[in-house]
Amino acid sequence: MTAPNDKAAHSAPDPLFLALAQPLLRGHSGELLLVTRGPGGSGIRAVPPQRSAGASPPRCYGHSQAQDALPWLATHERILALLDGHRPLEARPDAPWGGAAAPPLRPYPQCVSVQAGGLWFFFVNAAPLTPGGPPCVRIFAVDAQQAVECEPVPDACVLHAWEQAGELWACGLQPRQDDPAAKTQRFGQALRLRFSLKPFALRQRFNDARQLRVAPPLADDPLLPQRMVGVEAWWTSLPSAASPGERLLLGAPLSAAHYGDLSPLWWAGVLGAGEHADTVMARWSDGEEAAVAQALWRDRSYLARCDAADGGTLLFLLHTGLELLGQATPRQLRLLRWPANGDAQSTLADEPLVIDGLPPELMDASLVDLDAIHHPEFGHAATLSWLVPAADGELPGRCAGALLHSRDGLRWKLVQDLR
């Protein structure tokens, strides 16, 4: 796969490439939305991008953030990028990696980007390489001239990636799969992938599901065996203030309660919002194989992250609890501010999200997705999505949503109904 020649690209620019110059969000049904200034220069609004004649609305499988040097967008057919802010480049695999069907409802990205070794890498959570096989991760490397597909990683799902000590790391999970012999469904397993950059290749994969070490005083917690049977996924990675070679991993711990409470999303091998009762924070240092669990954030499950104005990170959590598994609602949303210096927060200091203008019945609706960004022009924008109750004779799965605006990431205001 190579970049289109400049003459062809500029003579008939793809409307999606033009959209890359704007802040992007994922809509309530997975469609792409552009975030622009509202009428009169106040507030914001979201609009779908222009489409080529006869084209269907593109589904947003991932997008860049405002501070990214490479504006990009992943649809179910290709990855688009703007090099130097104006030259278009696209990666189009030989076979669609998203398929023609709509993606399953899921609040987590299906495409993750990272800059490492002078290149941009895209990790795409894709369909099985062979019929009946496990899902895989397809990897694309992009430079100033072309996009090349690398060797895929089977039986993996990537949720975050970063460069460390001259290598590329990714975390996520080994996806869930049916076990026909046992007639049961098994859980995913937390996974870290280690890649060399020159040449680019997968060097190691670490399965942390049941190899996680536990540090005191967490190990002395009498409730720990009930709250953390294993770790199903690493949601994300954060820098640590202790050492440049140390990372803090936030994960989804399995609890004993999960074995009798199956998520409706299990058939797709993915994780549902609010499905996990807790979040585990673990330390991991470069050169060490096992991560060490430091804290268990009880009754808080991870949902999303975005950049903060001060250079830190906003973590969006759900107040879940064992009695609320799989019943996520907007009313349960909470915010945790992670400082730019990476100081570990072993105790939870989150705050309930305030959403003005959302009717009470929607605050208690079944939450599907939250996609948030920070932009220097208008602050924070987010799309909130919920499941619409199915009427008689109607298939379940229809979603509705709203566009939210915030200056501080904590107090939000409904600015547009997206239904």
Buried (B, 14 or more C-beta within 10 A) or exposed (E): BEBBEEEEBEEEEBEBBBBBEBBBBBBBBBBBBBBEEBEEEEBBBBEEBEBEEEEEBBBBBBBBBBEBEBBBBBBBBBBBBBBEEEBBBBBBBEEBBBEEEEBBBBBBBBBBBBBBBEBBBBBBBBBBBEEEEBBBBBBBBBEEEEBBBBEBBBBBBBBBBBBBEEBBBBBBBBBBBEEEEEEEBEBBBBBBBBBBBEEBEBEEBBEBBEBBEBEEEBEEBEEBEEBBBBBBBBBBBBBBEEEEEBBBBBBBBBBEBBEEEEBEBBEBBBBBBBBBBBBBBBBBEBEEEEBBBBBBBBBBBBBBBBBBBEEBBBBBBBBBBBEBBBBBBBBBBBBBBBBEEBEBBEEBEBEEBEBEEBEEEBBBBBBBBBBBBBBEEBBBBBBBBBBBEEEEEEEEBBBBBBBBBBEBBBBBBBBBEBE
